[in-house]
Amino acid sequence: MNTSELSLRERDARVIAEIGRLRFSPLSLVGGRGNRLIEEGGREVLDLSGSAGPAILGYGHPAIVEAVERSVRDMAGASLLLYPNEPAVSLAEELLAITPGEGERRVWFGHSGSDANDCAVRVLQAATRRSRFISFIGSYHGNLSGSMGISGHTAMTHTLPRPGVVLLPYPDPFRPQFSADDVLALLDYQFETTCPPDQVAAIFIEPLMSDGGLIVPPPGFLFGLQERCRRHGIKIVVDEVKVGLGRSGLMHCFQHEGLTPDLVVFGKGLGGGLPLSAVVGPSEIMDHAPAFALLTTAGNPVATAAGGAVLKTIASENLAARSARTGKLFTDGLRALGAKYEMIGDVRGRGLAVGVDLVADRQTREPVPATTTAKIIYRGYQLGAAFTYVGLKANVLEFMPPLTLSEDEAAEGVAIVGQSIEDVLAGKVSDKDVASFMMW
Ligand SMILES: Cc1ncc(COP(=O)(O)O)c(/C=N/[C@@H]2CCCCNC2=O)c1O
């Protein structure tokens, strides 16, 4: 059969490796404009996923189109390794200007959140001569060996954690199995026994735990953690890959927690959909040695031109404040659904990083089965919206829409989520419908 007779999804199944798929619906794309994805066949679908976060300016934003077109037409090389290029150096200057920090600092560019965290792990171990790390159960820092090794997401249990990593519980106010004080006491005990603090290079922190379930930490917890680490010379690395760059309602999500990180990791939205990440950190770390963390096309002029357009647009369109405003409308709308649907146990997040924790029982807060979560997403797709799920029990609807989401689109999204829940409760989606979308 020639491919012209096959759907895009059928062709995808024939050529794209399963190891690289995380599919939540049959949605197959031929385009995207504004905050809408264009499905094969032309249907427009409201994007509440941001393509797992990077599309913070939506699709086809004029600022990105113009910057990329200009840069690719007159391309200043294809690598930052060998030659400085104007877009990369300008973006680094802008990143240093917007990222709080003291002293001499430098920027490393990568292609993804994974390689940026991977680089941070390696250079911190080398520069501090300390080989232990602290991270969290539920954390997701990447899918390369180094970044996986300091992650604690259940989707990565096929890979052993890095030797010497301490994974702490991330306190969840909705399911307080471990309080903030419990976790701090556990860390103190680790320091006294099996994890000498002077052997710890750094702690990796998500200021809002995304893939682990859209968890906003208890007030003061991360600050308390930072103060403990500071006492032992342990570097503070904040992973802003998914919730940074205005999404949380502030430019940096760590600002909600009063953190003063040594290193900040950017990704996803930085490139506005083009592959781009960055690590910002002190020179004594980032200048550890030449040719230490090389990726040939990292910092290329096209992706970094897109990054420059993203930062300029976040500022010119005041997207951090807009995320706070639209996020509140969206969150309030979802919370209002909770009055009608017992299944909505908690609605949480910051700005336009929003999670809906689905429960089978409001009293026990037992998560719903993953099939229920998957059915709501599948039905949402049928009704015209794209969103995903996260959480260690696959029971948290995740919303990471473009920061350009309008108030009307937020209301439209809430209506679709409500109708999806209604229809799933009415049995309109079968287990068979979602069987191939139960991926993590
Ligand atoms: C806080 C945080 N840090 C780093 C990463 C890794 O970023 P890349 O997937 O760009 O390598 C991620 C990626 N998160 C996953 C990517 C896999 C699919 C599921 N959804 C995510 O957002 C992240 O959330």
The ligand as an SDF file (V2000), in Angstrom:
LIG
                    3D

 24 25  0  0  0  0  0  0  0  0999 V2000
   11.5900   19.8230   34.8650 C   0  0  0  0  0  0  0  0  0  0  0  0
   12.1600   19.1660   33.6360 C   0  0  0  0  0  0  0  0  0  0  0  0
   13.4840   19.1860   33.4190 N   0  0  0  0  0  0  0  0  0  0  0  0
   14.0270   18.5970   32.3200 C   0  0  0  0  0  0  0  0  0  0  0  0
   13.2370   17.9410   31.4120 C   0  0  0  0  0  0  0  0  0  0  0  0
   13.8750   17.3280   30.1910 C   0  0  0  0  0  0  0  0  0  0  0  0
   13.6660   18.1750   29.1040 O   0  0  0  0  0  0  0  0  0  0  0  0
   13.7570   17.5750   27.6160 P   0  0  0  0  0  0  0  0  0  0  0  0
   12.6260   16.6070   27.4500 O   0  0  0  0  0  0  0  0  0  0  0  0
   13.6400   18.7940   26.7350 O   0  0  0  0  0  0  0  0  0  0  0  0
   15.0830   16.9020   27.4830 O   0  0  0  0  0  0  0  0  0  0  0  0
   11.8460   17.8990   31.5830 C   0  0  0  0  0  0  0  0  0  0  0  0
   11.0040   17.1440   30.6210 C   0  0  0  0  0  0  0  0  0  0  0  0
    9.8760   16.7390   30.9570 N   0  0  0  0  0  0  0  0  0  0  0  0
    9.0420   15.7810   30.2360 C   0  0  0  0  0  0  0  0  0  0  0  0
    9.5670   15.3510   28.9010 C   0  0  0  0  0  0  0  0  0  0  0  0
    9.0780   14.0090   28.5080 C   0  0  0  0  0  0  0  0  0  0  0  0
    7.6110   13.9060   28.2580 C   0  0  0  0  0  0  0  0  0  0  0  0
    6.7600   14.1850   29.4410 C   0  0  0  0  0  0  0  0  0  0  0  0
    6.6380   15.5600   29.7350 N   0  0  0  0  0  0  0  0  0  0  0  0
    7.6690   16.3940   30.0760 C   0  0  0  0  0  0  0  0  0  0  0  0
    7.4660   17.5720   30.2460 O   0  0  0  0  0  0  0  0  0  0  0  0
   11.3060   18.5170   32.7160 C   0  0  0  0  0  0  0  0  0  0  0  0
    9.9610   18.5040   32.9480 O   0  0  0  0  0  0  0  0  0  0  0  0
  1  2  1  0
  2  3  1  0
  2 23  2  0
  3  4  2  0
  4  5  1  0
  5  6  1  0
  5 12  2  0
  6  7  1  0
  7  8  1  0
  8  9  2  0
  8 10  1  0
  8 11  1  0
 12 13  1  0
 12 23  1  0
 13 14  2  0
 14 15  1  0
 15 16  1  0
 15 21  1  0
 16 17  1  0
 17 18  1  0
 18 19  1  0
 19 20  1  0
 20 21  1  0
 21 22  2  0
 23 24  1  0
M  END
$$$$
